[in-house]
Amino acid sequence: MKLFYKSKKDIDDVLENSRSFQCPVCGKVKVLRLHGYRTGYINDKRVIRCWRLYCDRRGGGCGHTLSLRLCGALRGRSFSGKVLGLFIEALVMGYSVKSAWDYCAGASSLRTGYRTHHWLRHNESNIRNALYEFIDVRDMNTNTSSFIALLKLFKKTFKNYNIAAFQLEIQKDFAFP
């Protein structure tokens, strides 16, 4: 079962037929139940961040809760994948963290920009490992820092730093926070 979807219509289709899907944790069928949704803010707009399914223990399930999300939504972030893509693009162009955050018109504070930069640096190996499936990481430009080279390689793999395409293809959170 996929966790990321392109449109709300795709998620609605899954929610309507949730009983026919297999739980990805325990493998049982006919135990997934609708479990509501979670709301939050993305780019200063209140939105539904994810729709939830519960593997019902009464039906022999494991009790695990799954979250289905649109591919542009980032877990634990108050901005969209599009804003993160612009931020990464500005970093690759040589902008400072402050200038890069201003470039992407991040609705959050500058502190969020610095925390996002730290989060990207901290999860560099996760991004690199995920890219192994799509491209030979040895193609990285060794004349620049490994972090910037990795971000350039990400652009080469997923056109224009498309975080949504990454999450849709990998079916994991970007940088797996």
N, C-alpha and C positions, 0 to 999 in steps of 0.2 A: 504494500500500500504506500502510495506517495504521501509525502508530508507537505510539499510545496506545489502550488497550482497557479496557472496563469490568470485565471479569472474567478470571480465569485460564482459564476454559473457552474464552473467545474467543481467547485467546493460544494455547491448546493446539490449537484448530482450525486456526489459521494455521500453527503449527509442523508439524502433520500433513500439510498440503497445501503446504508451502513450495516444493516443486519447481514448482508450477503458477503461482506469482506472478512478476511481472516485477521485476527489480532497479530501484529508483527512481533509481539513479545512471547505470547504463549501458543500461538498458532491455531487457536480455536475459532470456529466459524459460528455466526449467529449469536455472539455475545456482546458486540459493540452497540452501545446505546448513545444517543445524543446527550451531551453534557454541558450545553450552553456555549458561551463564548467569553472571551476576555477583551475588554476595551482598554484603550490607552491613547496617548497622544503621539502622533507622527507629524512632524513639521507644523506644530501648533494647532492641529485639527484633531478632534476626538473621533477615533475610528475603532472599528472592530479589529483587533490585532490578530486574533486566531479563533477558530472554531474548535470545539473540543468533543472528543468521543471517549467514552468510558467502557472498559472491558469489565462487564458485570460479573462479580463473583457469584451471584446467585444462579447464574446460568453456567457456572463452571469456568468462568474467566479468571484472569490474574489480578484484576483491580487496577491495572495500568491505565493512565489517561493519556491519550494522544492529542496533539495539537496540529490542526491543519491550517496552513497559512498561505497567503498570497506570496509569490516569489520575491516581490519587492520589499517585503517587511523584514526588518532585522530584529532578532530577539534581543530584548534588553536595551534597545536604543530608541531614542526619542526622535529619530530622523529616518528617512527612507533610504533604500539602497541607492537610489538615484543621487541623493546628496552625498553619500559615501563615495560613490563613483567619481563625482566631481572633485571631492576632497583629495582622493588618490591621484586623480589627473593633475591637480595643481601641485601636489608634492613632487610628482615626476617631472613637472616643468621647472622645478627648482624653487618654488615658493617656500617661504618659511611657514611654520605651522599656523601662525596668526594670519598671514596673507592667504594661505590656502583655505582656511576656514571662512574668511571674508569672501573669497572667490566663489565658494559653493553656496554662499548666502545661507549658511547654517542658521536656523532659527534659534538654536540654543546658544548658550553662552560660550565665550572663548575657552573657558575651562573644559567644556565638553569637547572642543576641538583638540585640546592637549591630551585629554583622556583617550580620545579616539586614536590619536597618533600613537600613544603608548600601547593601546590595545592591539593595533596593527603590528607594531614592532614585537610585542610579546607573543603574538600568534603567527609570526612569520613562518615557522616550520610547518604549522598546520596548513597554511595556504600553499606552501611549496609541495607538501605531500599530496594535496588534493590535485595540484596541477600535473603531477606525474602521470595521471591517467590520460591526459590530453596532449601533452607535449614533452619533448625531451628537455628536462630542466638544465641539461648541460649547455643548451643554447643561450643561457643567460650571458649578458654582457659583463665580462669580468673587469672592465675598465671603470665601472662605477661601483658604488657601495652595493652590497648584496641585497639590501632592502629595496633600493630604487630599481635595481636590475630585476628583482622578483616582481615588482609592480609593473614594470615594462613587459615582462613575460606574461603577466596576467592580462594586460591589454591585448597582447598578440593572440592569446587564446580566446578571450571573451571580449569581443569588439567594444571599444570605448568604455572599458571598465564597467561592464554590465553585470552588476551584482545579482540582479534578478535571474539572468541566464545562468550564472554560476550556481545559485541555490536550486534552480529548477533542474539542472543537469546532475549535480552532485547529490541532491536530496539531503543536504546537511546545512546547518547554519553557516553563514560566511565566517570563516576563521574559528568556528566551533567554540564560541566563548563558554 
